Amino acid sequence: MRTRYTNLLAFSRFGAGVANMTYAGSLPFLLGEWGMSGTEAGSIQASFNLCYALSLLLCSWASDRFGPERIFVAANCLSALALIGCSLIVRSHDSAIIMFGLLAAALGGSYTPSIMLIAKATPPSHRGSAIGLLLAGSSVGYFFAIAVCAGLIPTFGYVAVWKLL
């Protein structure tokens, strides 16, 4: 049973997936552009993963305490601001560690609340497929980000592509 609500939540996860994979999709081009070693490149992803994991823990607790609706809306607003900040500010390894860490912290706040919202709004007989749609939204977003970065960065550069995404 797909509803407009379920579709909108899946689309929000698509957007989160795009934001989640923008750095990874850009990485082959950033290595040379920023003159990074593999260790430096990995440290940006490690910062992202650590901030995301901490955010998942904190926002899951906050969703129980304050309600998933509040946390979901706040996290998505902060994610949008952080992604805009990444496109405008990140031009080096040092700025990427900070800004992609902030982006990950914001993105973590939309994952668990979105599952809670689907579970609350969907009858048990359709809950699995609704959560599957939600997770598929993320996966399609991952693919989209990597494909757009791989296809457009060589022609337009990462700055222009990040502003597009």
DSSP file with accessible surface (Angstrom, degrees, kcal/mol):
  #  RESIDUE AA STRUCTURE BP1 BP2  ACC     N-H-->O    O-->H-N    N-H-->O    O-->H-N    TCO  KAPPA ALPHA  PHI   PSI    X-CA   Y-CA   Z-CA
    1    1 A M              0   0  105      0, 0.0     2,-0.5     0, 0.0     5,-0.1   0.000 360.0 360.0 360.0  97.5    0.0    0.0    0.0
    2    2 A R        -     0   0  172      4,-0.1     2,-0.3     3,-0.0     3,-0.0  -0.796 360.0-177.0 -91.1 132.0    1.9    3.0   -1.3
    3    3 A T     >  -     0   0   49     -2,-0.5     4,-2.6     1,-0.1     5,-0.2  -0.770  42.8-105.7-119.2 168.4    0.7    6.4   -0.2
    4    4 A R  H  > S+     0   0  193     -2,-0.3     4,-2.6     1,-0.2     5,-0.2   0.904 122.6  54.8 -59.0 -39.2    1.8    9.9   -1.1
    5    5 A Y  H  > S+     0   0   95      2,-0.2     4,-2.4     1,-0.2    -1,-0.2   0.932 108.6  47.0 -59.8 -47.4    3.3   10.1    2.4
    6    6 A T  H  > S+     0   0    2      1,-0.2     4,-2.5     2,-0.2    -1,-0.2   0.921 112.3  50.1 -62.6 -43.1    5.4    6.9    1.8
    7    7 A N  H  X S+     0   0   59     -4,-2.6     4,-2.4     1,-0.2    -1,-0.2   0.897 110.4  49.8 -63.3 -40.5    6.5    8.2   -1.6
    8    8 A L  H  X S+     0   0   90     -4,-2.6     4,-2.3     2,-0.2    -1,-0.2   0.907 110.9  49.2 -66.6 -40.0    7.5   11.6   -0.1
    9    9 A L  H  X S+     0   0    8     -4,-2.4     4,-1.9     2,-0.2    -2,-0.2   0.915 111.3  50.0 -64.9 -39.9    9.5    9.8    2.7
   10   10 A A  H  X S+     0   0    9     -4,-2.5     4,-1.9     1,-0.2    -2,-0.2   0.903 109.9  51.0 -64.0 -39.5   11.2    7.6    0.0
   11   11 A F  H  X S+     0   0  138     -4,-2.4     4,-2.3     2,-0.2    -1,-0.2   0.891 106.7  54.1 -65.6 -36.5   12.0   10.7   -2.0
   12   12 A S  H  X S+     0   0   26     -4,-2.3     4,-2.2     1,-0.2    -1,-0.2   0.897 108.0  49.8 -63.8 -36.3   13.5   12.3    1.1
   13   13 A R  H  X S+     0   0    1     -4,-1.9     4,-2.5     2,-0.2    -1,-0.2   0.838 105.6  57.4 -71.1 -30.9   15.8    9.3    1.5
   14   14 A F  H  X S+     0   0   46     -4,-1.9     4,-2.3     2,-0.2    -2,-0.2   0.955 108.4  46.6 -58.9 -49.0   16.7    9.6   -2.2
   15   15 A G  H  X S+     0   0   35     -4,-2.3     4,-2.4     1,-0.2    -2,-0.2   0.906 111.8  50.1 -60.7 -40.9   17.9   13.2   -1.4
   16   16 A A  H  X S+     0   0    5     -4,-2.2     4,-2.6     1,-0.2    -1,-0.2   0.896 108.9  53.0 -65.1 -37.3   19.8   11.9    1.7
   17   17 A G  H  X S+     0   0    0     -4,-2.5     4,-1.6     2,-0.2    -2,-0.2   0.903 108.0  50.3 -64.0 -40.7   21.4    9.2   -0.5
   18   18 A V  H  X S+     0   0   10     -4,-2.3     4,-0.8     1,-0.2     3,-0.4   0.953 113.4  45.1 -60.3 -49.3   22.6   11.8   -3.0
   19   19 A A  H >< S+     0   0    4     -4,-2.4     3,-0.6     1,-0.2     4,-0.5   0.892 110.4  56.3 -61.6 -37.7   24.1   13.9   -0.2
   20   20 A N  H 3< S+     0   0   19     -4,-2.6     4,-0.4     1,-0.2    -1,-0.2   0.821 115.1  35.5 -64.0 -33.7   25.6   10.7    1.4
   21   21 A M  H 3X S+     0   0   51     -4,-1.6     4,-2.9    -3,-0.4     5,-0.2   0.382  85.5  97.8-107.8   5.3   27.5    9.8   -1.8
   22   22 A T  H <X S+     0   0    3     -4,-0.8     4,-1.4    -3,-0.6    -1,-0.1   0.934  90.4  43.4 -60.8 -45.3   28.5   13.1   -3.2
   23   23 A Y  H  > S+     0   0    6     -4,-0.5     4,-1.4     2,-0.2     3,-0.4   0.957 114.9  49.0 -64.9 -48.1   32.0   12.9   -1.7
   24   24 A A  H  4 S+     0   0   34     -4,-0.4     3,-0.4     1,-0.2    -2,-0.2   0.908 112.2  48.7 -60.0 -41.4   32.5    9.2   -2.6
   25   25 A G  H  < S+     0   0    7     -4,-2.9    -1,-0.2     1,-0.2    -2,-0.2   0.778 115.8  44.4 -68.7 -24.9   31.4    9.9   -6.2
   26   26 A S  H >X S+     0   0    0     -4,-1.4     4,-1.9    -3,-0.4     3,-1.4   0.610  86.7  96.3 -91.5 -15.0   33.7   12.9   -6.5
   27   27 A L  H 3X S+     0   0   47     -4,-1.4     4,-2.0    -3,-0.4    -1,-0.1   0.840  75.4  57.2 -52.6 -44.4   36.7   11.2   -4.8
   28   28 A P  H 3> S+     0   0   88      0, 0.0     4,-0.5     0, 0.0    -1,-0.3   0.861 115.3  39.9 -58.0 -30.6   38.6   10.1   -8.0
   29   29 A F  H <> S+     0   0   63     -3,-1.4     4,-1.9    -4,-0.2    -2,-0.2   0.795 111.5  56.4 -86.2 -31.0   38.7   13.7   -9.2
   30   30 A L  H  X S+     0   0    0     -4,-1.9     4,-2.9     1,-0.2     6,-0.4   0.798  92.4  70.0 -73.5 -29.4   39.4   15.2   -5.8
   31   31 A L  H  <>S+     0   0   63     -4,-2.0     5,-1.8    -5,-0.2     4,-0.4   0.944 112.0  29.9 -53.2 -50.0   42.5   13.2   -5.2
   32   32 A G  H  <5S+     0   0   66     -4,-0.5     3,-0.4     3,-0.2    -1,-0.2   0.909 118.9  55.1 -76.1 -42.6   44.4   15.2   -7.9
   33   33 A E  H  <5S+     0   0  129     -4,-1.9    -2,-0.2     1,-0.3    -3,-0.2   0.881 121.5  29.2 -60.0 -41.3   42.5   18.4   -7.5
   34   34 A W  T  <5S-     0   0   39     -4,-2.9    -1,-0.3    -5,-0.1    59,-0.2   0.430 105.2-124.0 -99.1  -1.5   43.3   18.7   -3.8
   35   35 A G  T   5 +     0   0   60     -4,-0.4     2,-0.3    -3,-0.4    -3,-0.2   0.891  51.5 168.8  61.4  42.7   46.6   16.8   -4.0
   36   36 A M      < -     0   0   17     -5,-1.8    -1,-0.2    -6,-0.4     2,-0.1  -0.614  31.9-135.6 -91.8 147.7   45.4   14.3   -1.4
   37   37 A S     >  -     0   0   55     -2,-0.3     4,-2.5     1,-0.1     5,-0.2  -0.436  35.3-103.4 -82.5 168.8   47.0   11.1   -0.4
   38   38 A G  H  > S+     0   0   60      1,-0.2     4,-2.6     2,-0.2     5,-0.2   0.872 123.8  54.8 -61.5 -35.5   44.9    8.0    0.1
   39   39 A T  H  > S+     0   0  120      2,-0.2     4,-1.9     1,-0.2    -1,-0.2   0.920 108.6  46.9 -64.8 -43.8   45.2    8.5    3.9
   40   40 A E  H  > S+     0   0   73      2,-0.2     4,-1.3     1,-0.2    -2,-0.2   0.924 112.7  49.5 -64.2 -43.2   43.9   12.0    3.7
   41   41 A A  H  X S+     0   0    5     -4,-2.5     4,-1.5     1,-0.2     3,-0.4   0.922 111.8  49.1 -61.6 -43.2   41.0   10.9    1.4
   42   42 A G  H  X S+     0   0   39     -4,-2.6     4,-2.8     1,-0.2    -1,-0.2   0.830 103.0  61.1 -65.2 -31.8   40.2    8.1    3.8
   43   43 A S  H  X S+     0   0   39     -4,-1.9     4,-2.3     2,-0.2    -1,-0.2   0.851 102.1  52.4 -67.2 -30.7   40.2   10.5    6.8
   44   44 A I  H  X S+     0   0    0     -4,-1.3     4,-2.4    -3,-0.4    -1,-0.2   0.945 112.3  44.3 -67.4 -46.1   37.4   12.5    5.2
   45   45 A Q  H  X S+     0   0   54     -4,-1.5     4,-2.9     1,-0.2    -2,-0.2   0.893 112.3  53.1 -65.9 -37.2   35.3    9.4    4.8
   46   46 A A  H  X S+     0   0   57     -4,-2.8     4,-2.6     2,-0.2     5,-0.2   0.920 108.7  49.5 -63.5 -41.5   36.2    8.3    8.3
   47   47 A S  H  X S+     0   0   25     -4,-2.3     4,-2.5     2,-0.2     5,-0.2   0.931 112.0  49.0 -60.4 -45.0   35.1   11.6    9.7
   48   48 A F  H  X S+     0   0    7     -4,-2.4     4,-2.6     1,-0.2    -2,-0.2   0.952 112.9  46.5 -58.8 -50.2   31.8   11.3    7.8
   49   49 A N  H  X S+     0   0   90     -4,-2.9     4,-2.5     1,-0.2    -2,-0.2   0.896 113.1  48.6 -63.6 -41.7   31.2    7.7    9.0
   50   50 A L  H  X S+     0   0  109     -4,-2.6     4,-2.5     2,-0.2     5,-0.2   0.942 113.7  45.9 -64.4 -46.7   32.0    8.5   12.6
   51   51 A C  H  X S+     0   0   37     -4,-2.5     4,-2.3    -5,-0.2    -2,-0.2   0.892 113.2  50.9 -64.6 -37.2   29.7   11.6   12.7
   52   52 A Y  H  X S+     0   0   39     -4,-2.6     4,-2.5    -5,-0.2    -2,-0.2   0.937 110.5  48.5 -65.0 -46.0   27.0    9.6   10.9
   53   53 A A  H  X S+     0   0   49     -4,-2.5     4,-1.9     2,-0.2    -2,-0.2   0.927 112.8  47.3 -62.2 -44.5   27.2    6.8   13.5
   54   54 A L  H  X S+     0   0  102     -4,-2.5     4,-2.6     1,-0.2     5,-0.2   0.907 111.7  51.7 -63.7 -39.1   27.1    9.2   16.4
   55   55 A S  H  X S+     0   0    9     -4,-2.3     4,-3.2    -5,-0.2     5,-0.4   0.894 105.4  55.0 -64.7 -40.5   24.2   11.0   14.9
   56   56 A L  H  X S+     0   0   44     -4,-2.5     4,-1.8     2,-0.2    -1,-0.2   0.934 111.4  45.1 -58.0 -44.4   22.3    7.8   14.4
   57   57 A L  H  X S+     0   0  129     -4,-1.9     4,-1.9     2,-0.2    -2,-0.2   0.955 117.9  41.9 -64.2 -50.8   22.6    7.0   18.1
   58   58 A L  H  X S+     0   0  109     -4,-2.6     4,-2.7     1,-0.2    -2,-0.2   0.926 117.0  46.1 -65.6 -44.3   21.7   10.5   19.3
   59   59 A C  H  X S+     0   0   22     -4,-3.2     4,-2.1     2,-0.2    -1,-0.2   0.799 108.6  55.8 -74.8 -26.8   18.8   11.0   16.9
   60   60 A S  H  X S+     0   0   32     -4,-1.8     4,-1.5    -5,-0.4    -1,-0.2   0.936 112.0  43.7 -66.0 -45.5   17.3    7.6   17.6
   61   61 A W  H  X S+     0   0  135     -4,-1.9     4,-2.0    -5,-0.2     3,-0.2   0.939 114.1  50.6 -61.7 -45.9   17.2    8.4   21.3
   62   62 A A  H  X>S+     0   0   10     -4,-2.7     4,-3.6     1,-0.2     5,-0.5   0.850 105.1  57.4 -63.7 -33.8   15.9   11.9   20.5
   63   63 A S  H  X5S+     0   0    1     -4,-2.1     4,-1.3     1,-0.2    -1,-0.2   0.891 108.7  46.1 -64.4 -38.6   13.2   10.5   18.2
   64   64 A D  H  <5S+     0   0  127     -4,-1.5    -2,-0.2    -3,-0.2    -1,-0.2   0.893 120.5  39.6 -67.5 -38.5   11.9    8.4   21.2
   65   65 A R  H  <5S+     0   0  168     -4,-2.0    -2,-0.2    -5,-0.1    -3,-0.2   0.898 133.1  18.2 -80.3 -42.6   12.1   11.4   23.5
   66   66 A F  H  <5S-     0   0   94     -4,-3.6     4,-0.3    -5,-0.2    -3,-0.2   0.482 115.4 -92.4-111.8  -8.5   10.8   14.2   21.3
   67   67 A G     X< -     0   0   16     -4,-1.3     4,-1.6    -5,-0.5     3,-0.2   0.251  24.7-106.1 102.9 136.7    9.1   12.4   18.5
   68   68 A P  H  > S+     0   0   12      0, 0.0     4,-2.9     0, 0.0     5,-0.2   0.810 114.2  63.0 -65.8 -28.7   10.3   11.3   15.1
   69   69 A E  H  > S+     0   0   82      2,-0.2     4,-2.5     1,-0.2     5,-0.2   0.943 105.9  44.2 -60.9 -49.1    8.5   14.0   13.2
   70   70 A R  H  > S+     0   0  175     -4,-0.3     4,-2.5     2,-0.2     5,-0.2   0.914 116.8  45.0 -61.3 -46.8   10.4   16.8   15.0
   71   71 A I  H  X S+     0   0   26     -4,-1.6     4,-3.0     2,-0.2     5,-0.2   0.921 112.9  51.6 -66.7 -42.2   13.8   15.1   14.6
   72   72 A F  H  X S+     0   0   27     -4,-2.9     4,-2.4     2,-0.2    -2,-0.2   0.940 113.4  43.5 -59.7 -49.1   13.1   14.2   10.9
   73   73 A V  H  X S+     0   0   87     -4,-2.5     4,-2.3    -5,-0.2     5,-0.2   0.944 116.4  46.8 -64.8 -46.6   12.1   17.7   10.0
   74   74 A A  H  X S+     0   0   48     -4,-2.5     4,-2.7    -5,-0.2     5,-0.2   0.934 113.2  49.3 -61.5 -44.3   15.0   19.3   11.9
   75   75 A A  H  X S+     0   0    6     -4,-3.0     4,-2.7    34,-0.3    -1,-0.2   0.900 111.0  49.1 -64.2 -40.4   17.5   16.8   10.5
   76   76 A N  H  X S+     0   0   42     -4,-2.4     4,-2.3    -5,-0.2    -1,-0.2   0.897 111.5  49.0 -68.4 -38.2   16.4   17.4    6.9
   77   77 A C  H  X S+     0   0   76     -4,-2.3     4,-2.2     2,-0.2    -2,-0.2   0.942 114.5  45.5 -63.6 -45.3   16.6   21.2    7.3
   78   78 A L  H  X S+     0   0  101     -4,-2.7     4,-2.8     1,-0.2    -2,-0.2   0.881 110.8  54.1 -65.6 -36.6   20.1   20.9    8.7
   79   79 A S  H  X S+     0   0    9     -4,-2.7     4,-2.7    27,-0.3     5,-0.2   0.916 107.9  49.6 -62.8 -43.3   21.1   18.4    6.0
   80   80 A A  H  X S+     0   0   53     -4,-2.3     4,-2.4     2,-0.2    -2,-0.2   0.934 113.3  46.3 -62.2 -44.4   20.0   20.8    3.3
   81   81 A L  H  X S+     0   0  117     -4,-2.2     4,-2.7     1,-0.2    -2,-0.2   0.914 113.4  49.0 -63.9 -42.4   22.0   23.7    4.9
   82   82 A A  H  X S+     0   0   13     -4,-2.8     4,-2.6     2,-0.2    -2,-0.2   0.894 110.6  50.3 -66.0 -38.8   25.0   21.4    5.4
   83   83 A L  H  X S+     0   0   35     -4,-2.7     4,-2.2     2,-0.2    -2,-0.2   0.921 111.5  47.9 -66.8 -40.8   24.9   20.2    1.8
   84   84 A I  H  X S+     0   0   94     -4,-2.4     4,-1.8    -5,-0.2    -2,-0.2   0.934 111.1  52.4 -61.6 -43.0   24.7   23.8    0.6
   85   85 A G  H  X>S+     0   0   12     -4,-2.7     4,-2.8     1,-0.2     5,-0.6   0.905 107.4  51.7 -59.3 -41.7   27.6   24.6    2.9
   86   86 A C  H  X5S+     0   0    3     -4,-2.6     4,-1.4     1,-0.2    -1,-0.2   0.931 109.7  49.0 -60.9 -43.9   29.6   21.8    1.4
   87   87 A S  H  <5S+     0   0   12     -4,-2.2    -1,-0.2     1,-0.2    -2,-0.2   0.822 120.7  36.5 -68.2 -27.5   29.0   23.1   -2.1
   88   88 A L  H  <5S+     0   0  103     -4,-1.8    -2,-0.2    -5,-0.2    -1,-0.2   0.769 129.1  26.5 -93.8 -27.7   30.0   26.6   -1.2
   89   89 A I  H  <5S+     0   0   97     -4,-2.8     2,-0.4    -5,-0.2    -3,-0.2   0.808  88.9  95.4-108.5 -39.8   32.8   26.1    1.3
   90   90 A V     << +     0   0    0     -4,-1.4     3,-0.1    -5,-0.6    -1,-0.0  -0.434  32.1 133.8 -71.7 116.9   34.6   22.8    0.7
   91   91 A R        +     0   0   87     -2,-0.4     2,-0.3     1,-0.2    -1,-0.2   0.197  65.6  29.8-140.9  10.4   37.7   23.3   -1.4
   92   92 A S  S  > S-     0   0   46      1,-0.1     4,-2.3    -3,-0.0    -1,-0.2  -0.978  86.3 -93.4-160.7 170.1   40.3   21.2    0.5
   93   93 A H  H  > S+     0   0   32     -2,-0.3     4,-2.2   -59,-0.2     5,-0.2   0.918 120.6  50.6 -55.5 -48.5   41.0   18.3    2.7
   94   94 A D  H  > S+     0   0  115      1,-0.2     4,-1.4     2,-0.2    -1,-0.2   0.924 112.8  43.5 -63.6 -44.7   40.7   20.4    5.9
   95   95 A S  H  > S+     0   0   24      1,-0.2     4,-2.8     2,-0.2     5,-0.3   0.862 112.0  56.2 -70.0 -29.8   37.4   22.0    5.0
   96   96 A A  H  X>S+     0   0    0     -4,-2.3     4,-2.5     2,-0.2     5,-0.5   0.902 102.1  54.7 -68.7 -40.0   36.0   18.7    3.8
   97   97 A I  H  X5S+     0   0   49     -4,-2.2     4,-1.1     1,-0.2    -1,-0.2   0.937 116.4  38.3 -58.8 -44.8   36.7   16.9    7.1
   98   98 A I  H  X5S+     0   0  109     -4,-1.4     4,-2.3    -5,-0.2    -2,-0.2   0.969 121.5  40.6 -71.0 -53.4   34.7   19.6    9.0
   99   99 A M  H  X5S+     0   0   25     -4,-2.8     4,-2.5     1,-0.2    -3,-0.2   0.897 116.4  47.2 -70.8 -40.1   31.9   20.2    6.5
  100  100 A F  H  X5S+     0   0    3     -4,-2.5     4,-2.4    -5,-0.3    -1,-0.2   0.836 110.9  54.5 -71.4 -28.1   31.3   16.5    5.5
  101  101 A G  H  X<S+     0   0    4     -4,-1.1     4,-2.2    -5,-0.5    -2,-0.2   0.925 110.0  46.3 -64.4 -43.1   31.4   15.6    9.2
  102  102 A L  H  X S+     0   0  100     -4,-2.3     4,-2.0     2,-0.2    -2,-0.2   0.905 111.6  51.8 -64.8 -40.9   28.6   18.2    9.8
  103  103 A L  H  X S+     0   0    0     -4,-2.5     4,-3.0     1,-0.2    -2,-0.2   0.937 110.0  48.8 -60.4 -46.3   26.7   16.9    6.8
  104  104 A A  H  X S+     0   0    0     -4,-2.4     4,-2.3     1,-0.2    -2,-0.2   0.901 107.9  54.5 -61.9 -40.4   26.9   13.4    8.1
  105  105 A A  H  X S+     0   0   41     -4,-2.2     4,-0.5     1,-0.2    -1,-0.2   0.902 113.1  43.1 -61.0 -39.0   25.8   14.5   11.6
  106  106 A A  H >< S+     0   0   10     -4,-2.0     3,-1.2     1,-0.2   -27,-0.3   0.925 111.9  53.0 -71.9 -43.5   22.7   16.1   10.0
  107  107 A L  H >X S+     0   0    3     -4,-3.0     3,-1.9     1,-0.3     4,-0.7   0.861  99.5  63.1 -62.4 -34.8   22.0   13.1    7.7
  108  108 A G  H 3X S+     0   0    0     -4,-2.3     4,-0.7     1,-0.3     3,-0.5   0.785  93.1  65.9 -61.2 -23.8   22.0   10.7   10.5
  109  109 A G  H << S+     0   0    1     -3,-1.2   -34,-0.3    -4,-0.5    -1,-0.3   0.553  99.3  50.1 -77.5  -6.4   19.0   12.4   12.0
  110  110 A S  H <> S+     0   0    1     -3,-1.9     4,-1.3    -4,-0.2    -1,-0.2   0.634  95.8  69.7-104.5 -13.3   16.7   11.5    9.1
  111  111 A Y  H  X S+     0   0   71     -4,-0.7     4,-1.7    -3,-0.5     5,-0.2   0.997 103.9  32.5 -72.3 -66.1   17.4    7.7    8.9
  112  112 A T  H  X S+     0   0   36     -4,-0.7     4,-2.6     1,-0.2     5,-0.2   0.925 118.3  54.1 -61.8 -43.8   15.8    6.2   12.0
  113  113 A P  H  > S+     0   0    0      0, 0.0     4,-2.7     0, 0.0    -1,-0.2   0.893 105.6  54.2 -59.2 -35.3   13.0    8.8   12.2
  114  114 A S  H  X S+     0   0    0     -4,-1.3     4,-2.3     2,-0.2    -2,-0.2   0.913 109.6  47.1 -65.7 -38.5   12.0    8.0    8.6
  115  115 A I  H  X S+     0   0   44     -4,-1.7     4,-2.7     2,-0.2    -1,-0.2   0.923 112.4  50.1 -66.3 -41.3   11.7    4.3    9.5
  116  116 A M  H  X S+     0   0   51     -4,-2.6     4,-2.2     1,-0.2    -2,-0.2   0.904 110.3  50.2 -62.9 -39.8    9.7    5.2   12.6
  117  117 A L  H  X S+     0   0    4     -4,-2.7     4,-2.0    -5,-0.2    -1,-0.2   0.906 111.6  47.5 -66.5 -41.2    7.4    7.4   10.6
  118  118 A I  H  X S+     0   0    0     -4,-2.3     4,-1.4     1,-0.2    -2,-0.2   0.932 112.0  50.4 -63.4 -45.2    6.8    4.7    8.0
  119  119 A A  H  < S+     0   0   30     -4,-2.7    -2,-0.2     1,-0.2    -1,-0.2   0.888 112.7  46.8 -61.5 -37.9    6.1    2.1   10.7
  120  120 A K  H  < S+     0   0  133     -4,-2.2    -1,-0.2     1,-0.2    -2,-0.2   0.858 117.8  40.9 -72.0 -34.3    3.6    4.4   12.4
  121  121 A A  H  < S+     0   0   56     -4,-2.0    -1,-0.2    -5,-0.2    -2,-0.2   0.538 104.8  73.0 -94.0  -7.3    1.8    5.3    9.2
  122  122 A T  S  < S-     0   0    6     -4,-1.4     5,-0.1    -3,-0.2  -120,-0.0  -0.913  81.1-117.7-117.1 133.9    1.7    1.9    7.5
  123  123 A P    >>  -     0   0   47      0, 0.0     3,-2.4     0, 0.0     4,-0.8  -0.315  33.8-111.4 -62.0 148.6   -0.4   -1.1    8.5
  124  124 A P  H >> S+     0   0   99      0, 0.0     3,-0.7     0, 0.0     4,-0.5   0.825 115.5  63.3 -52.8 -32.7    1.6   -4.2    9.5
  125  125 A S  H 34 S+     0   0   99      1,-0.2     4,-0.1     2,-0.1    -3,-0.0   0.691 116.4  28.8 -69.1 -15.4    0.6   -6.0    6.4
  126  126 A H  H <> S+     0   0   67     -3,-2.4     4,-1.9     2,-0.1    -1,-0.2   0.316  91.6  99.5-122.9   4.1    2.3   -3.4    4.2
  127  127 A R  H <X S+     0   0   86     -4,-0.8     4,-2.7    -3,-0.7     5,-0.3   0.895  79.5  53.9 -64.0 -41.4    5.1   -2.2    6.5
  128  128 A G  H  X S+     0   0   60     -4,-0.5     4,-2.4     1,-0.2    -1,-0.2   0.932 111.6  43.9 -61.1 -45.8    7.9   -4.4    4.9
  129  129 A S  H  > S+     0   0   76      2,-0.2     4,-2.3     1,-0.2    -1,-0.2   0.868 112.9  52.9 -69.8 -32.9    7.3   -3.1    1.4
  130  130 A A  H  X S+     0   0    3     -4,-1.9     4,-2.1     2,-0.2    -2,-0.2   0.930 112.2  44.1 -67.5 -42.7    6.9    0.5    2.6
  131  131 A I  H  X S+     0   0   39     -4,-2.7     4,-2.7     2,-0.2     5,-0.2   0.893 111.1  55.8 -69.1 -34.6   10.3    0.3    4.5
  132  132 A G  H  X S+     0   0   37     -4,-2.4     4,-2.6    -5,-0.3    -2,-0.2   0.915 107.2  49.0 -60.8 -42.2   11.7   -1.4    1.4
  133  133 A L  H  X S+     0   0   43     -4,-2.3     4,-2.1     2,-0.2    -1,-0.2   0.917 110.3  52.0 -62.2 -42.1   10.6    1.5   -0.7
  134  134 A L  H  X S+     0   0    1     -4,-2.1     4,-1.3     1,-0.2    -2,-0.2   0.944 112.9  43.5 -59.2 -47.8   12.2    3.9    1.8
  135  135 A L  H  X S+     0   0   65     -4,-2.7     4,-2.1     1,-0.2    -1,-0.2   0.863 109.9  56.3 -69.4 -34.7   15.5    2.0    1.7
  136  136 A A  H  X S+     0   0   46     -4,-2.6     4,-2.8    -5,-0.2     5,-0.3   0.879 100.7  59.9 -63.6 -35.9   15.4    1.8   -2.1
  137  137 A G  H  X S+     0   0   11     -4,-2.1     4,-2.0     1,-0.2    -1,-0.2   0.925 106.1  47.3 -56.3 -43.7   15.1    5.6   -2.2
  138  138 A S  H  X S+     0   0    4     -4,-1.3     4,-2.3     2,-0.2    -2,-0.2   0.941 111.8  49.6 -62.1 -47.0   18.4    5.8   -0.5
  139  139 A S  H  X S+     0   0   69     -4,-2.1     4,-2.3     1,-0.2    -2,-0.2   0.894 109.9  49.7 -63.6 -39.8   20.1    3.3   -2.8
  140  140 A V  H  X S+     0   0   82     -4,-2.8     4,-2.9     1,-0.2    -1,-0.2   0.902 109.8  53.2 -65.9 -36.8   18.8    5.0   -5.9
  141  141 A G  H  X S+     0   0    0     -4,-2.0     4,-2.5    -5,-0.3    -2,-0.2   0.901 107.0  51.6 -62.5 -40.4   20.2    8.3   -4.4
  142  142 A Y  H  X S+     0   0   68     -4,-2.3     4,-2.2     2,-0.2     5,-0.2   0.950 112.9  45.1 -59.2 -50.2   23.6    6.6   -3.9
  143  143 A F  H  X S+     0   0  147     -4,-2.3     4,-2.9     1,-0.2     5,-0.2   0.926 112.0  52.1 -59.4 -46.4   23.6    5.5   -7.5
  144  144 A F  H  X S+     0   0   88     -4,-2.9     4,-2.9     1,-0.2     5,-0.3   0.926 109.9  48.4 -58.4 -47.6   22.4    8.9   -8.8
  145  145 A A  H  X S+     0   0    0     -4,-2.5     4,-2.6     2,-0.2     5,-0.2   0.933 114.3  45.1 -61.0 -46.2   25.2   10.8   -7.0
  146  146 A I  H  X S+     0   0   76     -4,-2.2     4,-2.9    -5,-0.2     5,-0.2   0.930 115.2  47.7 -65.7 -43.0   27.9    8.5   -8.1
  147  147 A A  H  X S+     0   0   43     -4,-2.9     4,-2.5    -5,-0.2     5,-0.2   0.928 113.9  46.5 -64.6 -44.2   26.7    8.5  -11.7
  148  148 A V  H  X S+     0   0   22     -4,-2.9     4,-2.7    -5,-0.2     5,-0.5   0.934 115.0  46.9 -64.8 -44.9   26.2   12.3  -11.9
  149  149 A C  H  X S+     0   0    0     -4,-2.6     4,-2.0    -5,-0.3    -2,-0.2   0.950 115.3  45.2 -61.9 -47.6   29.7   12.9  -10.3
  150  150 A A  H  < S+     0   0   55     -4,-2.9    -1,-0.2    -5,-0.2    -2,-0.2   0.880 119.9  41.5 -64.3 -36.4   31.4   10.4  -12.6
  151  151 A G  H  < S+     0   0   49     -4,-2.5    -1,-0.2    -5,-0.2     4,-0.2   0.826 125.8  27.9 -82.5 -31.4   29.6   11.7  -15.7
  152  152 A L  H >X>S+     0   0   57     -4,-2.7     4,-3.1    -5,-0.2     3,-0.6   0.753 101.3  72.6-107.4 -26.9   29.7   15.5  -15.1
  153  153 A I  H 3X5S+     0   0    9     -4,-2.0     4,-2.3    -5,-0.5    -3,-0.1   0.911  93.5  57.7 -60.7 -41.1   32.8   16.3  -13.0
  154  154 A P  H 345S+     0   0   85      0, 0.0    -1,-0.2     0, 0.0    -2,-0.1   0.858 119.2  31.8 -58.1 -30.4   35.3   15.6  -15.9
  155  155 A T  H <45S+     0   0  105     -3,-0.6    -2,-0.2    -4,-0.2    -3,-0.1   0.887 135.6  21.5 -91.1 -43.2   33.5   18.3  -18.0
  156  156 A F  H  <5S-     0   0  129     -4,-3.1     4,-0.5     1,-0.1    -3,-0.2   0.575 102.4-118.3-108.2 -13.2   32.2   20.8  -15.5
  157  157 A G     X< -     0   0   29     -4,-2.3     4,-1.8    -5,-0.5     5,-0.2   0.094  30.9 -83.4  86.3 155.9   34.4   20.3  -12.4
  158  158 A Y  H  > S+     0   0   11      1,-0.2     4,-2.9     2,-0.2     5,-0.2   0.852 122.6  59.8 -67.0 -34.5   33.4   19.3   -8.9
  159  159 A V  H  > S+     0   0   43      1,-0.2     4,-1.8     2,-0.2    -1,-0.2   0.954 109.3  42.7 -60.3 -48.1   32.3   22.8   -7.8
  160  160 A A  H  > S+     0   0   49     -4,-0.5     4,-1.6     1,-0.2    -1,-0.2   0.917 115.6  49.2 -65.6 -41.0   29.7   23.1  -10.5
  161  161 A V  H  X S+     0   0    3     -4,-1.8     4,-2.5     1,-0.2    -2,-0.2   0.918 108.7  52.4 -67.8 -41.4   28.4   19.5  -10.0
  162  162 A W  H  < S+     0   0   10     -4,-2.9    -1,-0.2     1,-0.2    -2,-0.2   0.884 108.1  51.6 -62.7 -35.2   28.2   19.9   -6.2
  163  163 A K  H  < S+     0   0  120     -4,-1.8    -1,-0.2    -5,-0.2    -2,-0.2   0.849 110.1  50.5 -68.9 -30.4   26.1   23.0   -6.7
  164  164 A L  H  <        0   0  119     -4,-1.6    -2,-0.2     1,-0.2    -1,-0.2   0.895 360.0 360.0 -69.9 -43.2   23.8   21.0   -9.0
  165  165 A L     <        0   0   40     -4,-2.5    -2,-0.2    -5,-0.1    -1,-0.2   0.807 360.0 360.0 -73.8 360.0   23.4   18.2   -6.6
